[in-house]
Amino acid sequence: MNKLIKVCRISTDEDTRKAIIGIIDLLEKQNFAIVDNLNASKEFSSCLPPIYREKEIIFISETLRQKNKVKKKIITVKPEYCIEKSGDFTFRVKLRDSSES
């Protein structure tokens, strides 16, 4: 599980790249991110190795606001794990130390 994960393609546009950087930053700090840029969440999830979704280590869900019908994605990292950023678009998923809380 200590594999380096890159979640951005070369052909990705600049707005989506900035949103992906924001997603990784939020996941590293808070273990969750609420994303309204659907292109960024789609790019992030399509580049994520399937094992992380299958074991629900990184869980991606969708929400729908009733008032203005805006779709958002919620990306959550299981509490036992944390993300360690390695670059703008790369990170590792690691088990949390028992001393971290």
NORKA-V80077 format. One record per backbone hydrogen bond with DSSP energy under -1.0 kcal/mol. NH is the residue of the N-H (numbers start at 1). CO is the residue of the C=O. E is the energy in kcal/mol with one decimal. If there is no record, write none. Layout:
BEGIN
NH|CO|E ; NH|CO|E
END
This chain:
BEGIN
5|91|-3.0 ; 7|89|-2.4 ; 12|9|-1.2 ; 17|13|-2.1 ; 18|14|-2.3 ; 19|15|-2.0 ; 20|16|-2.2 ; 21|17|-2.1 ; 22|18|-1.9 ; 23|19|-2.1 ; 24|20|-2.5 ; 25|21|-2.3 ; 26|22|-2.4 ; 27|23|-2.6 ; 28|24|-2.2 ; 29|25|-2.1 ; 30|26|-3.4 ; 33|75|-2.4 ; 35|73|-3.4 ; 38|36|-1.1 ; 41|37|-2.0 ; 42|38|-2.1 ; 43|39|-2.5 ; 44|40|-2.7 ; 45|41|-2.4 ; 46|42|-2.2 ; 47|43|-1.5 ; 52|49|-1.5 ; 54|50|-3.0 ; 55|51|-2.1 ; 57|52|-1.9 ; 58|52|-1.8 ; 59|76|-3.1 ; 61|74|-2.5 ; 63|72|-2.8 ; 65|70|-1.6 ; 72|63|-1.6 ; 73|35|-2.8 ; 74|61|-2.8 ; 75|33|-2.9 ; 76|59|-2.9 ; 77|31|-2.9 ; 78|57|-2.9 ; 81|78|-2.2 ; 82|94|-2.8 ; 84|92|-2.7 ; 86|90|-2.6 ; 87|90|-1.4 ; 91|5|-1.9 ; 92|84|-2.1 ; 94|82|-2.9 ; 96|80|-3.1 ; 100|97|-1.0
END
